[in-house]
Every structure is written in C-alpha cells, then in structure tokens.
Amino acid sequence: ARLEKLVNQYPTVDQWCWVQEEAANMGAWSFIGPRLEILLDGPVRYIGRKTSSSPATGYPQIYRREQAAIIEEAIGPPADQLKASDRYQGG
C-alpha cells in the first residue's frame, strides 16, 4: 500500500528502473522485480551486475569499472564527462 501510494505520486514516469550493486541473482531483484511489474502493470528495467555465481569479481579494477557502468546507466555520466552544453545550468 505504501509503495503503491509512492508510485502514484509519479503519474508521468515513462520507465521504472531497479538499480542494485549485487548480481541479479544475489540482491533483491529476483524477489522484488516480479512484484514491481505487477504493481506498475508493466516492465521494470533492471540495472546492475549480471547473474553470477560469485558475489564479486575479485579484481578491484573490474569492480570499479562495473560499478561506474551501473551508476552511469542509472543516472548518467559524471558531470566532468559531459559537454558544457549538456550540463545543468540551473533555473
């Protein structure tokens, strides 16, 4: 009921996403995904690591690259990577 009330506050949303750091089969996605799709009456986009038998790669460079990709997919590139014309100018 609380989640439904929250969702109803955003009637113009075109796409709902679930973002998690864990692999798809290790976080809440496998539980919450189907429930969200019922609540939202449509698909929910998953953003996170692919299904894996291991909770981490074991390599810091790969972890950082994966983490950066998840964040960029969820909220966009870091401000220092945007062209000046694409940056938020306020207002």
Solvent accessible surface area in square Angstrom, and as a share of the most:
residue,aa,sasa,rsa
1,A,118,0.92
2,R,212,0.78
3,L,77,0.38
4,E,87,0.39
5,K,144,0.61
6,L,90,0.45
7,V,25,0.14
8,N,99,0.51
9,Q,110,0.49
10,Y,111,0.42
11,P,114,0.72
12,T,120,0.70
13,V,58,0.33
14,D,150,0.78
15,Q,102,0.45
16,W,75,0.26
17,C,55,0.33
18,W,70,0.24
19,V,70,0.40
20,Q,15,0.07
21,E,79,0.35
22,E,85,0.38
23,A,3,0.03
24,A,17,0.13
25,N,74,0.38
26,M,75,0.33
27,G,21,0.20
28,A,49,0.38
29,W,45,0.16
30,S,75,0.48
31,F,120,0.50
32,I,33,0.17
33,G,2,0.02
34,P,71,0.44
35,R,122,0.45
36,L,17,0.08
37,E,64,0.28
38,I,142,0.72
39,L,59,0.29
40,L,34,0.17
41,D,135,0.70
42,G,27,0.26
43,P,120,0.75
44,V,10,0.06
45,R,89,0.32
46,Y,51,0.19
47,I,3,0.02
48,G,21,0.20
49,R,30,0.11
50,K,174,0.74
51,T,96,0.56
52,S,42,0.27
53,S,117,0.76
54,S,51,0.33
55,P,109,0.69
56,A,61,0.48
57,T,54,0.31
58,G,67,0.64
59,Y,136,0.52
60,P,81,0.51
61,Q,124,0.55
62,I,57,0.29
63,Y,88,0.34
64,R,142,0.52
65,R,155,0.57
66,E,53,0.24
67,Q,44,0.20
68,A,59,0.45
69,A,58,0.45
70,I,14,0.07
71,I,82,0.42
72,E,77,0.34
73,E,88,0.40
74,A,37,0.29
75,I,146,0.74
76,G,22,0.22
77,P,53,0.34
78,P,69,0.43
79,A,68,0.53
80,D,120,0.62
81,Q,121,0.54
82,L,53,0.26
83,K,136,0.57
84,A,71,0.55
85,S,99,0.64
86,D,82,0.43
87,R,98,0.36
88,Y,182,0.69
89,Q,149,0.66
90,G,42,0.40
91,G,122,1.17
